[in-house]
Amino acid sequence: MKLLFSGGSELVTLDINREHKKLIITSAQTGGLPKEVPFSFLFDKGKEKQQEEETDKLPNNQFKIVIIVAMKKAGYTIMGR
């Protein structure tokens, strides 16, 4: 699943493969280029294992909502799904 977020003047794309636990981020921090990062980057530091176990049980539509809410707390608005 791909999610596009806007935060100020920055665009962030999250390309999430839940089955293979892969995460590719495209943002200003990656120079605008796709970069594979650990899947745990989706979760709060120090709570990665617990949050991953909890979200593993969710269907895709609910998982997306969890990610959207977390990104909103970080100052990003969903632009596309």
Backbone as a ProteinNet text record, in pm:
[ID]
protein_1_A
[PRIMARY]
MKLLFSGGSELVTLDINREHKKLIITSAQTGGLPKEVPFSFLFDKGKEKQQEEETDKLPNNQFKIVIIVAMKKAGYTIMGR
[TERTIARY]
84.9	0	89.8	46.4	120.7	35.3	97.2	30.5	114.8	49.9	117.3	72.2	169.7	141.8	207.4	148.1	204.1	222.2	337.4	365.1	441.1	373.6	437	463.8	588.7	624.5	681.5	677.8	736.3	629.3	661.9	579.6	653	578.1	635.1	549.3	614.5	544.9	591.7	495.7	525.1	475.8	563.4	528.4	545.5	433.3	433.2	393.1	479.1	447.7	438.3	316.9	296	334	310.3	338.1	487.2	571.3	715.6	785.3	705.1	758.7	865.8	828.8	919.1	857	941	896.9	993.7	938.5	1017.9	962.1	1049.9	1011.5	1074.2	994.7	1045.7	1011.3	1113.2	1091.2	1210.6	1203.7	1317.4	1439.9	1418.5	1530.2	1601.6	1531.4	1593	1635.7	1636.2	1674.2	1571.1	1447.7	1340.9	1347.1	1437.3	1452.8	1398.1	1340.6	1291.5	1406.3	1383.6	1485.8	1418.3	1469.4	1415.6	1472.1	1382.8	1419.8	1357.7	1404.4	1344.3	1193.5	1118.4	973	935.6	1021.4	995.3	986.5	1031.7	1021.2	875.6	782.4	639.9	589.5	665	616.8	696.7	640.4	704.8	831.7	934.2	1061.9	1042	1092.7	1080.4	954.9	860.9	735.3	716.2	821.3	809.5	752.3	810.1	768.6	621.5	582.3	444.1	347.2	378.5	288.9	281.4	393.7	391.4	303.9	316.6	233.2	85.6	51.3	-88.1	-142.4	-63	-112.5	-110.5	-29.4	-28.7	-166.6	-244.6	-376.6	-483.2	-452	-551.2	-560.7	-681.1	-693.2	-633.3	-605.3	-538.3	-607.3	-740.7	-809.6	-789.3	-788.7	-765	-617.2	-527.9	-384.8	-356.7	-416.8	-399.2	-441.9	-553.4	-603	-502	-442.6	-341.6	-223.3	-178	-64.3	-102.6	-221	-267.3	-275.7	-329.5	-341	-202.1	-109.8	26	95.7	77.1	139.1	74.9	-55.1	-123.2	-65.2	-39.1	20.7	159.7	226.7	359.8	353.3	230.5	215	192.1	158.8	137.7	-10.5	-51	-188.3	-187.3	-281.8	-289.7	-330.7	-260.3	-289	-346.2	-305.1	-350.8	-326.4	-409.5	-397.8	-389.3
-116.3	0	123.1	224.4	350	459.5	539	652.1	775.9	885.5	1012	1113.9	1179.4	1277.2	1409.9	1516.7	1650.3	1706.8	1767.6	1833	1961.1	2073.6	2200.1	2198	2213.9	2210.9	2075.2	1979.3	1847.8	1745.4	1661.3	1546.4	1420.7	1327.5	1200.7	1088	992.6	874.5	753.9	678.3	552.2	439.2	353.5	235.2	116.8	63.4	-36.7	-173.2	-272.2	-409.6	-487.2	-505.2	-570	-717.4	-782.5	-925.7	-955.8	-873.4	-895	-801.7	-722.8	-630.7	-538.8	-475	-381.6	-243.5	-143.7	-5.3	76	146.3	235.6	375.6	467.8	606.5	695.6	790.1	895.5	1026.8	1108.4	1235.1	1327.2	1445	1537.3	1476.5	1401.1	1338.9	1232.8	1176.2	1075.9	1139.2	1272.6	1342.5	1328.1	1297.1	1278.7	1145.9	1060	928.3	820.9	715.2	605.4	538.6	513	448.3	344.3	221.5	117.6	138.3	138.6	155.2	39.8	16.5	-91	-69.4	-176.7	-172.5	-107.8	-121.5	-67.2	85.1	152.7	298.7	344.5	254.2	289.2	310.5	265.4	262.3	354.5	383.3	470.8	406.2	487.5	439.1	382.8	262.2	195.5	110.8	129	52.9	-28.1	-37	-98.9	-240.6	-325	-465.6	-478.7	-409.1	-415.3	-361.8	-246.7	-187.1	-270.9	-330.4	-416.6	-538.8	-599.4	-715.8	-679.2	-561.4	-517.6	-489.3	-423.2	-388	-506.8	-607.9	-728.8	-793.7	-775.5	-837.3	-760.4	-638.7	-552.2	-577.3	-565.3	-568.4	-439.4	-440.1	-325.9	-192.3	-188.7	-60	-2.4	-85.3	-36.7	-3.2	-80.2	-51.9	86.4	116.4	247.6	359.5	340.3	442.4	466.7	360.4	373.6	456.5	430	502.9	648.3	671.8	808.3	889.8	830.9	900.5	931.8	836.8	859.3	970.8	971.6	1076.4	1212.1	1212.4	1337.9	1395.7	1310.1	1355	1414.4	1367.4	1419	1541	1586.5	1708.8	1689.1	1567.8	1539.1	1513.3	1552.4	1532.9	1433.6	1340.6	1241.7	1312.1	1282.2	1341.3	1237.4	1114.1	1008.8	872.6	777.9	639	546.7
0	0	0	-71.9	-76.3	-15	70.3	132.8	109.4	71.7	45.9	149.3	213.4	317.6	283.3	335.1	322.1	461.6	483.5	611.5	584	591.4	554.2	405.7	367.5	225.2	183.9	273.8	246.8	209.5	112.4	77.5	122.3	178	223.3	167.1	103.3	53.7	134.3	183.2	252.1	163.5	120	42.3	136.3	182	289.4	233.8	255.5	219.6	350.6	396.8	526.9	523.2	411.2	400.9	418	356.4	362.3	461.4	534.1	635.9	575.5	462.8	396.3	395.9	413.6	413.8	329.6	230.2	146.9	165	202.7	227.5	121.1	73.7	-13.7	54.7	82.2	151.9	128.2	185.7	177.5	246	351.5	423.9	340.8	242	155.2	22.9	17.4	-104.7	-215.1	-176.3	-274.5	-346.7	-303.1	-364.8	-272.3	-329	-245.2	-170.3	-41.8	40.4	129.4	124.2	212	351.8	448.5	588.7	667.3	788.3	868.2	887.6	882	899.1	1032.3	1130	1263.7	1264.9	1156.6	1148.8	1152.5	1123.9	1127.5	1269.8	1367.4	1504.3	1595.4	1712	1809.8	1864.5	1876.8	1929.2	2069.9	2090.3	2219	2231.5	2138.6	2142.5	2014.4	1933.6	1801.7	1806.4	1891.3	1895.3	1936	2039.5	2088	1982.3	1924	1825.3	1698.2	1658.3	1540.5	1565	1682.8	1715.5	1715.2	1768.8	1772.8	1633	1549.1	1415.7	1319.8	1348.4	1263.9	1258.5	1362.4	1371.6	1293.5	1252.6	1187.8	1038.2	981.4	835.9	777.4	648	584.4	608.6	600.5	616.3	756.6	859.3	995.1	1016.8	956.4	964.8	905.4	791.2	728.2	822	889.7	982.4	1094.2	1147.1	1253.2	1202.6	1081.5	1025.1	999.6	945.8	917.8	1046.8	1152.2	1281.2	1337.6	1329.1	1379	1301.2	1170	1088	1117.2	1143.8	1177.9	1306.8	1405.1	1531.1	1508.2	1401.8	1368.9	1277.8	1246.3	1167.9	1018.8	977.5	836.3	807.1	686.9	640.5	524.7	525	418.2	288	180.5	49.6	-45.5	-31.7	-122	-63.8	-112.2	-64.2	-182
[MASK]
+++++++++++++++++++++++++++++++++++++++++++++++++++++++++++++++++++++++++++++++++

